[in-house]
Structures are given as structure tokens and as C-alpha cells.
Amino acid sequence: MSARTPLTLARFVAKLERRAPLPDRERAALLALPVETRRHDAARELIREGERPWRCSMVESGVISSCRILRDGSRQILSFHLPGDMVDLQSALMPVADRSAHALSAVTIVSVAQDDLMALAVRFPAILRALWFDTLTDAAIQREWTINVGRRTARARTAHLLLEFASRMEAIGLLVDDSFEFPITQAGLADALGLTHVHTNRMVQWLRSQHYIRTVGRMVTIENWAEMRKLSGFDRAYLHPEGPRAGPAA
């Protein structure tokens, strides 16, 4: 269902400005972009691999996954997108979607025409830098996920993913008393970790037994950050919270 609401790209702009403030004119230009708002239930396919999208979508609320579906029907989750994240910013330059996206919870999506966004990037170098840095940070997260699945033990990769999720939720104000909502099923977690569902369950149970985490329903609490970091080698530097290198003076 689509609806026109007063929502804007404010969450995305806030994410960009946590890294580096935008000039007033550039901020106003992004917030003035015409958008379309859609709400979807959990498990809805939002983007299909091979499509030719013409809009870029931001998560206003909820959690979305990007994934690839293999020929045998199995799934590899490639990334999680939280409120304020652009799901498919790269599609502004890549004409064919090379992955699918699914709602992992009820979600609200705010989308903007790619042509409108690219026109601002051409007009305002500060916006171009901010968008470029956002895609580079996504690539850095993807590299860390590759290391996670390829080289870390099952315990370490599970702890690492939960610490990343917690750190990203903290950045957007959704980590409270070391607790956050984790609307990913155990099957979804397994598909993100590259483990079987049974093995994933064992890893979560082990983290609980060691009092590294506590879970109640969809809420996860990190009980021992230090030991979780030690186990997983987690270092949030790859999330690049420091923002981009300073640009040339105007």
C-alpha cells in the first residue's frame, strides 16, 4: 500500500550528518526531495534480483535484509539495513539489481527517484561526498562480513554479528541499557552467518550459557561487551563513525 505522508529523508540526512555536517543549503535540498512512502508487512520481497529499479529506498522503520538466492533455493543474507539506511543507493548508478531485499519485520520505506538524487549530487559536491562515503562504508561492512563467514569460528562470527547490530543500533539511538530489538528469526540469522539452523541455535545457546548475551522474545541484551569483543575480534572501526576525511576548503 502506498500513501503520501510528511515523511522525508530526515533519517538518512541525520545518518550522513553523524559523520560530517552538511551545509545548510545541501541539507535543505535533500530534505526537500519529493518522496514516496510505503509500508510493508514482514517477509515481503521489496527488491527482486534482476529488476531495473528507478528509485532508491531508505528504511524509515523496521529492518530489511539484502540477499542472494541460490539455484537450489538456499539463501545467503548479505547485509541488514536499519532505520536511516539506504537499501539500494548503489542502484542510482547500477541499472540492474544484483541482489534481492526482504522485510524482516513490518517496515516503512521512504523512496526517492534516482534521477532526483543524482541531480543533487551533481549540483552539490558536499552531497556527492556524503553519498560516496555512505556507499564506501557499506562496502567496508561487506568486507567484514566476508571475513566473518570465511574465517571466523561459528562462535566468533555469531558474537561479531550481534556486536555489529548492537553498535549500529546504538548509533541511531535504539540501544537502551545494552538491549536492542532483534527481529531476525533464527533461520535468518543462520543465513547471515553461513551456518545451519541447528548450529546457529547451538551458538546462541552457548553465548547465553556464558552470560555474554541475554534474550527475551525479540530483545537481545549484551551482558559482557569485553568478552564478546575478545571472542569475536570485533572492532567498530570498520563502521567508520569518524566520517570522511576533510575535503578541500570552499
Secondary structure, DSSP 8 states (H G I E B T S, - for coil): -EE--S--SHHHHHHHHHHS---HHHHHHHHTS-EEEEEE-TT-EEE-TT----EEEEEEES-EEEEEE-TTS-EEEEEEE-TT-BS-GGGGT-SS--SEEEESSSEEEEEEEHHHHHHHHHH-HHHHHHHHHHHHHHHHHHHHHHHHHHHS-HHHHHHHHHHHHHHHHHHTT--BTTEEE----HHHHHHHHT--HHHHHHHHHHHHHTTSEEEETTEEEES-HHHHHHHHT--GGGG-TT-S------
